[in-house]
Amino acid sequence: MRTMKNLFRQSLNHCKSTRALALSALFVGIIITMDMLNIRLQFTPQLRITFDYLFSASIGMLFGPVLGLMSGFCADLLGYLMNSGGGAYFPGFTITAMVAGLIYGLLLYYPPKESKRFFLRCLITKGMINLICNVILNTYWFSLTGGEAMSALLPLRLAKNLVLWVPEALLMFLVLNLVRRISHQFPALRREDL
């Protein structure tokens, strides 16, 4: 059993690897691009469907919670600079991105080899992200910045995240399995536990 301290220590070792940092930076660039290519839902501008979580989850699985947290920070800050459209910066969304990267890193860093257990891990991870980051934190940030009551925003955001939970977890499972197979092709990224 890996202790939390060892998990962070092993993840921190990836910060010394140029290849790990370069691949994380590439994923951050993809996250920013995917954030621009979101699908906005008609009835409210705060609800949108994105696929950038797939790349945040990949960073978490490959490099753990430290680079997951740092990548969340960089992706949100750089994404704001590129996509802000002149709007004001709000640090709450950066905190949400960092918490999401941390959760992906903590829960996906040492994925189980068995498909059923790995899918269950993806389902739990995506459920935690949807609840903690999307429903609780982001709803609170939207209520602070938009002036709407949290109780008015919560039902739609909760419904959207419940409906998308299983499909997003399934897509994450499929993509992470692909990332796992590709990482075995590159000796610099190969880990015996993936």
C-alpha positions as protocol buffer text, in pm:
chain_id: "A"
residue {
  index: 1
  type: MET
  ca { x: 0 y: 0 z: 0 }
}
residue {
  index: 2
  type: ARG
  ca { x: 138 y: 337 z: -99 }
}
residue {
  index: 3
  type: THR
  ca { x: 125 y: 606 z: 163 }
}
residue {
  index: 4
  type: MET
  ca { x: 17 y: 957 z: 74 }
}
residue {
  index: 5
  type: LYS
  ca { x: 367 y: 1086 z: 146 }
}
residue {
  index: 6
  type: ASN
  ca { x: 525 y: 835 z: -97 }
}
residue {
  index: 7
  type: LEU
  ca { x: 261 y: 913 z: -358 }
}
residue {
  index: 8
  type: PHE
  ca { x: 351 y: 1283 z: -348 }
}
residue {
  index: 9
  type: ARG
  ca { x: 724 y: 1208 z: -337 }
}
residue {
  index: 10
  type: GLN
  ca { x: 704 y: 984 z: -645 }
}
residue {
  index: 11
  type: SER
  ca { x: 490 y: 1239 z: -824 }
}
residue {
  index: 12
  type: LEU
  ca { x: 732 y: 1518 z: -732 }
}
residue {
  index: 13
  type: ASN
  ca { x: 1015 y: 1321 z: -895 }
}
residue {
  index: 14
  type: HIS
  ca { x: 843 y: 1372 z: -1232 }
}
residue {
  index: 15
  type: CYS
  ca { x: 911 y: 1745 z: -1196 }
}
residue {
  index: 16
  type: LYS
  ca { x: 1280 y: 1664 z: -1251 }
}
residue {
  index: 17
  type: SER
  ca { x: 1209 y: 1495 z: -1583 }
}
residue {
  index: 18
  type: THR
  ca { x: 1224 y: 1714 z: -1892 }
}
residue {
  index: 19
  type: ARG
  ca { x: 1011 y: 1464 z: -2082 }
}
residue {
  index: 20
  type: ALA
  ca { x: 740 y: 1461 z: -1815 }
}
residue {
  index: 21
  type: LEU
  ca { x: 733 y: 1841 z: -1804 }
}
residue {
  index: 22
  type: ALA
  ca { x: 724 y: 1865 z: -2184 }
}
residue {
  index: 23
  type: LEU
  ca { x: 441 y: 1614 z: -2213 }
}
residue {
  index: 24
  type: SER
  ca { x: 249 y: 1790 z: -1934 }
}
residue {
  index: 25
  type: ALA
  ca { x: 297 y: 2122 z: -2117 }
}
residue {
  index: 26
  type: LEU
  ca { x: 167 y: 1960 z: -2437 }
}
residue {
  index: 27
  type: PHE
  ca { x: -139 y: 1834 z: -2251 }
}
residue {
  index: 28
  type: VAL
  ca { x: -191 y: 2180 z: -2098 }
}
residue {
  index: 29
  type: GLY
  ca { x: -191 y: 2326 z: -2450 }
}
residue {
  index: 30
  type: ILE
  ca { x: -449 y: 2069 z: -2556 }
}
residue {
  index: 31
  type: ILE
  ca { x: -659 y: 2146 z: -2246 }
}
residue {
  index: 32
  type: ILE
  ca { x: -663 y: 2517 z: -2338 }
}
residue {
  index: 33
  type: THR
  ca { x: -757 y: 2436 z: -2698 }
}
residue {
  index: 34
  type: MET
  ca { x: -1031 y: 2194 z: -2592 }
}
residue {
  index: 35
  type: ASP
  ca { x: -1168 y: 2455 z: -2353 }
}
residue {
  index: 36
  type: MET
  ca { x: -1219 y: 2689 z: -2650 }
}
residue {
  index: 37
  type: LEU
  ca { x: -1402 y: 2411 z: -2837 }
}
residue {
  index: 38
  type: ASN
  ca { x: -1672 y: 2356 z: -2575 }
}
residue {
  index: 39
  type: ILE
  ca { x: -2040 y: 2299 z: -2638 }
}
residue {
  index: 40
  type: ARG
  ca { x: -2256 y: 2561 z: -2466 }
}
residue {
  index: 41
  type: LEU
  ca { x: -2607 y: 2457 z: -2370 }
}
residue {
  index: 42
  type: GLN
  ca { x: -2885 y: 2684 z: -2498 }
}
residue {
  index: 43
  type: PHE
  ca { x: -3078 y: 2751 z: -2181 }
}
residue {
  index: 44
  type: THR
  ca { x: -2794 y: 2883 z: -1964 }
}
residue {
  index: 45
  type: PRO
  ca { x: -2446 y: 3016 z: -2045 }
}
residue {
  index: 46
  type: GLN
  ca { x: -2286 y: 2861 z: -1734 }
}
residue {
  index: 47
  type: LEU
  ca { x: -2357 y: 2506 z: -1854 }
}
residue {
  index: 48
  type: ARG
  ca { x: -2126 y: 2365 z: -2117 }
}
residue {
  index: 49
  type: ILE
  ca { x: -1986 y: 2030 z: -2222 }
}
residue {
  index: 50
  type: THR
  ca { x: -1610 y: 2003 z: -2258 }
}
residue {
  index: 51
  type: PHE
  ca { x: -1358 y: 1726 z: -2318 }
}
residue {
  index: 52
  type: ASP
  ca { x: -1054 y: 1890 z: -2159 }
}
residue {
  index: 53
  type: TYR
  ca { x: -1096 y: 1669 z: -1851 }
}
residue {
  index: 54
  type: LEU
  ca { x: -958 y: 1377 z: -2055 }
}
residue {
  index: 55
  type: PHE
  ca { x: -619 y: 1543 z: -2075 }
}
residue {
  index: 56
  type: SER
  ca { x: -620 y: 1651 z: -1711 }
}
residue {
  index: 57
  type: ALA
  ca { x: -695 y: 1290 z: -1619 }
}
residue {
  index: 58
  type: SER
  ca { x: -409 y: 1174 z: -1845 }
}
residue {
  index: 59
  type: ILE
  ca { x: -164 y: 1401 z: -1664 }
}
residue {
  index: 60
  type: GLY
  ca { x: -290 y: 1271 z: -1330 }
}
residue {
  index: 61
  type: MET
  ca { x: -255 y: 908 z: -1437 }
}
residue {
  index: 62
  type: LEU
  ca { x: 91 y: 948 z: -1588 }
}
residue {
  index: 63
  type: PHE
  ca { x: 251 y: 1191 z: -1343 }
}
residue {
  index: 64
  type: GLY
  ca { x: 46 y: 1198 z: -1023 }
}
residue {
  index: 65
  type: PRO
  ca { x: -99 y: 1467 z: -798 }
}
residue {
  index: 66
  type: VAL
  ca { x: 190 y: 1717 z: -801 }
}
residue {
  index: 67
  type: LEU
  ca { x: 201 y: 1768 z: -1178 }
}
residue {
  index: 68
  type: GLY
  ca { x: -178 y: 1729 z: -1189 }
}
residue {
  index: 69
  type: LEU
  ca { x: -217 y: 2022 z: -949 }
}
residue {
  index: 70
  type: MET
  ca { x: 48 y: 2232 z: -1126 }
}
residue {
  index: 71
  type: SER
  ca { x: -102 y: 2158 z: -1467 }
}
residue {
  index: 72
  type: GLY
  ca { x: -448 y: 2260 z: -1345 }
}
residue {
  index: 73
  type: PHE
  ca { x: -303 y: 2593 z: -1230 }
}
residue {
  index: 74
  type: CYS
  ca { x: -118 y: 2653 z: -1558 }
}
residue {
  index: 75
  type: ALA
  ca { x: -409 y: 2545 z: -1778 }
}
residue {
  index: 76
  type: ASP
  ca { x: -656 y: 2774 z: -1604 }
}
residue {
  index: 77
  type: LEU
  ca { x: -427 y: 3075 z: -1591 }
}
residue {
  index: 78
  type: LEU
  ca { x: -304 y: 3041 z: -1951 }
}
residue {
  index: 79
  type: GLY
  ca { x: -657 y: 2958 z: -2066 }
}
residue {
  index: 80
  type: TYR
  ca { x: -782 y: 3279 z: -1909 }
}
residue {
  index: 81
  type: LEU
  ca { x: -509 y: 3481 z: -2081 }
}
residue {
  index: 82
  type: MET
  ca { x: -593 y: 3329 z: -2419 }
}
residue {
  index: 83
  type: ASN
  ca { x: -973 y: 3300 z: -2393 }
}
residue {
  index: 84
  type: SER
  ca { x: -1084 y: 3574 z: -2155 }
}
residue {
  index: 85
  type: GLY
  ca { x: -1233 y: 3810 z: -2411 }
}
residue {
  index: 86
  type: GLY
  ca { x: -1153 y: 4101 z: -2180 }
}
residue {
  index: 87
  type: GLY
  ca { x: -1335 y: 3961 z: -1876 }
}
residue {
  index: 88
  type: ALA
  ca { x: -1201 y: 3996 z: -1525 }
}
residue {
  index: 89
  type: TYR
  ca { x: -988 y: 3721 z: -1376 }
}
residue {
  index: 90
  type: PHE
  ca { x: -1140 y: 3529 z: -1084 }
}
residue {
  index: 91
  type: PRO
  ca { x: -903 y: 3302 z: -884 }
}
residue {
  index: 92
  type: GLY
  ca { x: -1181 y: 3067 z: -770 }
}
residue {
  index: 93
  type: PHE
  ca { x: -1183 y: 2886 z: -1103 }
}
residue {
  index: 94
  type: THR
  ca { x: -806 y: 2839 z: -1077 }
}
residue {
  index: 95
  type: ILE
  ca { x: -860 y: 2676 z: -738 }
}
residue {
  index: 96
  type: THR
  ca { x: -1118 y: 2445 z: -895 }
}
residue {
  index: 97
  type: ALA
  ca { x: -875 y: 2346 z: -1174 }
}
residue {
  index: 98
  type: MET
  ca { x: -602 y: 2277 z: -918 }
}
residue {
  index: 99
  type: VAL
  ca { x: -836 y: 2066 z: -702 }
}
residue {
  index: 100
  type: ALA
  ca { x: -943 y: 1870 z: -1011 }
}
residue {
  index: 101
  type: GLY
  ca { x: -580 y: 1802 z: -1108 }
}
residue {
  index: 102
  type: LEU
  ca { x: -507 y: 1692 z: -753 }
}
residue {
  index: 103
  type: ILE
  ca { x: -804 y: 1453 z: -748 }
}
residue {
  index: 104
  type: TYR
  ca { x: -709 y: 1304 z: -1086 }
}
residue {
  index: 105
  type: GLY
  ca { x: -353 y: 1256 z: -964 }
}
residue {
  index: 106
  type: LEU
  ca { x: -450 y: 1103 z: -631 }
}
residue {
  index: 107
  type: LEU
  ca { x: -703 y: 856 z: -771 }
}
residue {
  index: 108
  type: LEU
  ca { x: -555 y: 766 z: -1109 }
}
residue {
  index: 109
  type: TYR
  ca { x: -177 y: 775 z: -1052 }
}
residue {
  index: 110
  type: TYR
  ca { x: -145 y: 401 z: -992 }
}
residue {
  index: 111
  type: PRO
  ca { x: -434 y: 260 z: -1195 }
}
residue {
  index: 112
  type: PRO
  ca { x: -536 y: -103 z: -1145 }
}
residue {
  index: 113
  type: LYS
  ca { x: -452 y: -336 z: -1433 }
}
residue {
  index: 114
  type: GLU
  ca { x: -791 y: -512 z: -1434 }
}
residue {
  index: 115
  type: SER
  ca { x: -1043 y: -338 z: -1661 }
}
residue {
  index: 116
  type: LYS
  ca { x: -1339 y: -363 z: -1422 }
}
residue {
  index: 117
  type: ARG
  ca { x: -1146 y: -214 z: -1131 }
}
residue {
  index: 118
  type: PHE
  ca { x: -1001 y: 58 z: -1354 }
}
residue {
  index: 119
  type: PHE
  ca { x: -1347 y: 150 z: -1485 }
}
residue {
  index: 120
  type: LEU
  ca { x: -1475 y: 165 z: -1127 }
}
residue {
  index: 121
  type: ARG
  ca { x: -1182 y: 393 z: -1037 }
}
residue {
  index: 122
  type: CYS
  ca { x: -1268 y: 618 z: -1335 }
}
residue {
  index: 123
  type: LEU
  ca { x: -1634 y: 623 z: -1230 }
}
residue {
  index: 124
  type: ILE
  ca { x: -1545 y: 723 z: -872 }
}
residue {
  index: 125
  type: THR
  ca { x: -1293 y: 982 z: -990 }
}
residue {
  index: 126
  type: LYS
  ca { x: -1532 y: 1145 z: -1235 }
}
residue {
  index: 127
  type: GLY
  ca { x: -1809 y: 1139 z: -975 }
}
residue {
  index: 128
  type: MET
  ca { x: -1586 y: 1321 z: -725 }
}
residue {
  index: 129
  type: ILE
  ca { x: -1481 y: 1576 z: -988 }
}
residue {
  index: 130
  type: ASN
  ca { x: -1841 y: 1638 z: -1091 }
}
residue {
  index: 131
  type: LEU
  ca { x: -1960 y: 1676 z: -733 }
}
residue {
  index: 132
  type: ILE
  ca { x: -1672 y: 1866 z: -569 }
}
residue {
  index: 133
  type: CYS
  ca { x: -1543 y: 2075 z: -859 }
}
residue {
  index: 134
  type: ASN
  ca { x: -1834 y: 2120 z: -1099 }
}
residue {
  index: 135
  type: VAL
  ca { x: -2135 y: 2123 z: -868 }
}
residue {
  index: 136
  type: ILE
  ca { x: -2007 y: 2263 z: -539 }
}
residue {
  index: 137
  type: LEU
  ca { x: -1705 y: 2483 z: -617 }
}
residue {
  index: 138
  type: ASN
  ca { x: -1796 y: 2616 z: -963 }
}
residue {
  index: 139
  type: THR
  ca { x: -2157 y: 2678 z: -862 }
}
residue {
  index: 140
  type: TYR
  ca { x: -2032 y: 2878 z: -565 }
}
residue {
  index: 141
  type: TRP
  ca { x: -1791 y: 3076 z: -787 }
}
residue {
  index: 142
  type: PHE
  ca { x: -2068 y: 3146 z: -1041 }
}
residue {
  index: 143
  type: SER
  ca { x: -2297 y: 3267 z: -762 }
}
residue {
  index: 144
  type: LEU
  ca { x: -2023 y: 3503 z: -638 }
}
residue {
  index: 145
  type: THR
  ca { x: -1933 y: 3642 z: -979 }
}
residue {
  index: 146
  type: GLY
  ca { x: -2279 y: 3641 z: -1139 }
}
residue {
  index: 147
  type: GLY
  ca { x: -2484 y: 3764 z: -849 }
}
residue {
  index: 148
  type: GLU
  ca { x: -2733 y: 3475 z: -874 }
}
residue {
  index: 149
  type: ALA
  ca { x: -2826 y: 3272 z: -570 }
}
residue {
  index: 150
  type: MET
  ca { x: -2651 y: 2938 z: -543 }
}
residue {
  index: 151
  type: SER
  ca { x: -2991 y: 2772 z: -495 }
}
residue {
  index: 152
  type: ALA
  ca { x: -3099 y: 2902 z: -838 }
}
residue {
  index: 153
  type: LEU
  ca { x: -2790 y: 2764 z: -1014 }
}
residue {
  index: 154
  type: LEU
  ca { x: -2759 y: 2436 z: -830 }
}
residue {
  index: 155
  type: PRO
  ca { x: -3049 y: 2229 z: -976 }
}
residue {
  index: 156
  type: LEU
  ca { x: -2942 y: 2270 z: -1342 }
}
residue {
  index: 157
  type: ARG
  ca { x: -2574 y: 2217 z: -1266 }
}
residue {
  index: 158
  type: LEU
  ca { x: -2648 y: 1909 z: -1056 }
}
residue {
  index: 159
  type: ALA
  ca { x: -2877 y: 1761 z: -1322 }
}
residue {
  index: 160
  type: LYS
  ca { x: -2622 y: 1819 z: -1600 }
}
residue {
  index: 161
  type: ASN
  ca { x: -2341 y: 1659 z: -1399 }
}
residue {
  index: 162
  type: LEU
  ca { x: -2554 y: 1359 z: -1300 }
}
residue {
  index: 163
  type: VAL
  ca { x: -2660 y: 1298 z: -1661 }
}
residue {
  index: 164
  type: LEU
  ca { x: -2302 y: 1323 z: -1792 }
}
residue {
  index: 165
  type: TRP
  ca { x: -2133 y: 1133 z: -1505 }
}
residue {
  index: 166
  type: VAL
  ca { x: -2139 y: 778 z: -1649 }
}
residue {
  index: 167
  type: PRO
  ca { x: -2080 y: 874 z: -2017 }
}
residue {
  index: 168
  type: GLU
  ca { x: -1784 y: 1095 z: -1916 }
}
residue {
  index: 169
  type: ALA
  ca { x: -1643 y: 819 z: -1694 }
}
residue {
  index: 170
  type: LEU
  ca { x: -1674 y: 568 z: -1980 }
}
residue {
  index: 171
  type: LEU
  ca { x: -1503 y: 804 z: -2224 }
}
residue {
  index: 172
  type: MET
  ca { x: -1231 y: 873 z: -1966 }
}
residue {
  index: 173
  type: PHE
  ca { x: -1180 y: 497 z: -1917 }
}
residue {
  index: 174
  type: LEU
  ca { x: -1142 y: 443 z: -2294 }
}
residue {
  index: 175
  type: VAL
  ca { x: -904 y: 736 z: -2344 }
}
residue {
  index: 176
  type: LEU
  ca { x: -690 y: 651 z: -2041 }
}
residue {
  index: 177
  type: ASN
  ca { x: -657 y: 291 z: -2162 }
}
residue {
  index: 178
  type: LEU
  ca { x: -535 y: 429 z: -2494 }
}
residue {
  index: 179
  type: VAL
  ca { x: -291 y: 663 z: -2317 }
}
residue {
  index: 180
  type: ARG
  ca { x: -170 y: 370 z: -2109 }
}
residue {
  index: 181
  type: ARG
  ca { x: -106 y: 160 z: -2423 }
}
residue {
  index: 182
  type: ILE
  ca { x: 71 y: 447 z: -2600 }
}
residue {
  index: 183
  type: SER
  ca { x: 290 y: 518 z: -2296 }
}
residue {
  index: 184
  type: HIS
  ca { x: 423 y: 161 z: -2314 }
}
residue {
  index: 185
  type: GLN
  ca { x: 562 y: 239 z: -2661 }
}
residue {
  index: 186
  type: PHE
  ca { x: 792 y: 511 z: -2525 }
}
residue {
  index: 187
  type: PRO
  ca { x: 1069 y: 399 z: -2289 }
}
residue {
  index: 188
  type: ALA
  ca { x: 1089 y: 744 z: -2127 }
}
residue {
  index: 189
  type: LEU
  ca { x: 724 y: 721 z: -2018 }
}
residue {
  index: 190
  type: ARG
  ca { x: 711 y: 349 z: -1943 }
}
residue {
  index: 191
  type: ARG
  ca { x: 620 y: 259 z: -1586 }
}
residue {
  index: 192
  type: GLU
  ca { x: 580 y: -99 z: -1471 }
}
residue {
  index: 193
  type: ASP
  ca { x: 259 y: -12 z: -1285 }
}
residue {
  index: 194
  type: LEU
  ca { x: 72 y: 130 z: -1586 }
}
